[in-house]
Amino acid sequence: FWLSVLVPMFKVEAYLDQCLGSVMAQADAGVEIVICDDASPDAGAAIAQRYVDAYPDQVRLLRHPHNRGISATRNTLIDAAQGEYVWFVD
């Protein structure tokens, strides 16, 4: 991948589908999307999983077992990124 789009996720259910749809509409085959669910209590993980199911070669969903905060979530995403460049969307 030339670009990893990194999406930290916590209580963003209302915006997540529109966000991921917009990113996918602009992404070519060299772009991956990595989402990290920081133990969000809403239905964001189900929305993210729909994108994983629809684009299994480009979208990954990581999950923290308990809320760790934005810094830990960003670090998890950076560690998982496979792209030459990274871009955070949050």
C-alpha positions as CSV (number, residue, x, y, z in Angstrom):
1,F,0.0,0.0,0.0
2,W,1.2,3.5,-0.7
3,L,-1.2,5.0,1.9
4,S,-2.7,3.9,5.2
5,V,-5.8,5.9,6.2
6,L,-6.1,5.4,10.0
7,V,-9.4,5.9,11.7
8,P,-9.6,5.9,15.5
9,M,-13.1,5.1,16.6
10,F,-14.9,5.9,19.9
11,K,-18.5,7.1,20.0
12,V,-18.6,8.1,16.3
13,E,-21.5,6.0,15.2
14,A,-23.4,9.0,13.8
15,Y,-20.5,9.9,11.4
16,L,-18.7,6.7,10.7
17,D,-20.7,5.4,7.7
18,Q,-20.4,8.7,5.9
19,C,-16.7,9.0,6.8
20,L,-15.8,5.5,5.6
21,G,-17.9,5.8,2.5
22,S,-16.2,9.1,1.6
23,V,-12.7,7.6,2.0
24,M,-13.6,4.5,0.0
25,A,-15.0,6.6,-2.8
26,Q,-11.6,8.4,-3.1
27,A,-9.4,5.4,-2.5
28,D,-7.6,3.4,-5.2
29,A,-6.3,-0.1,-4.8
30,G,-3.1,1.2,-3.2
31,V,-4.9,2.6,-0.2
32,E,-5.8,0.7,3.0
33,I,-8.1,1.8,5.7
34,V,-7.3,0.7,9.3
35,I,-10.0,1.3,11.9
36,C,-9.4,0.9,15.6
37,D,-12.4,0.5,17.9
38,D,-11.3,1.8,21.3
39,A,-14.1,-0.2,23.0
40,S,-16.8,2.2,21.9
41,P,-20.2,1.6,23.5
42,D,-22.1,2.4,20.4
43,A,-22.8,0.5,17.1
44,G,-19.7,1.8,15.4
45,A,-18.0,-1.6,15.3
46,A,-21.0,-3.0,13.3
47,I,-20.7,-0.2,10.8
48,A,-17.0,-0.7,10.4
49,Q,-17.4,-4.5,10.0
50,R,-19.7,-3.9,7.0
51,Y,-16.8,-2.1,5.3
52,V,-14.4,-4.9,6.3
53,D,-16.9,-7.4,4.7
54,A,-17.3,-5.3,1.6
55,Y,-13.6,-4.5,1.1
56,P,-11.6,-7.3,2.8
57,D,-8.4,-6.5,0.9
58,Q,-8.4,-2.8,1.8
59,V,-10.2,-2.4,5.2
60,R,-9.1,-3.8,8.6
61,L,-10.8,-3.4,12.0
62,L,-8.8,-3.6,15.1
63,R,-10.4,-3.7,18.6
64,H,-9.2,-2.7,22.0
65,P,-10.7,-4.8,24.8
66,H,-11.2,-1.7,27.0
67,N,-11.0,2.0,26.4
68,R,-7.4,3.1,26.2
69,G,-7.7,6.7,25.0
70,I,-6.8,8.4,21.8
71,S,-3.0,8.3,22.2
72,A,-3.0,4.5,22.6
73,T,-5.5,4.1,19.8
74,R,-3.3,6.2,17.4
75,N,-0.3,4.1,18.4
76,T,-2.1,0.9,17.7
77,L,-3.1,2.2,14.3
78,I,0.5,3.4,13.4
79,D,1.8,0.0,14.5
80,A,-0.7,-1.8,12.2
81,A,-0.2,0.5,9.2
82,Q,1.3,-1.1,6.1
83,G,1.4,1.9,3.8
84,E,4.4,4.0,2.9
85,Y,2.5,7.0,4.2
86,V,-0.1,7.4,6.9
87,W,-3.1,9.8,7.2
88,F,-5.3,10.1,10.3
89,V,-9.0,10.7,9.8
90,D,-10.6,11.6,13.1
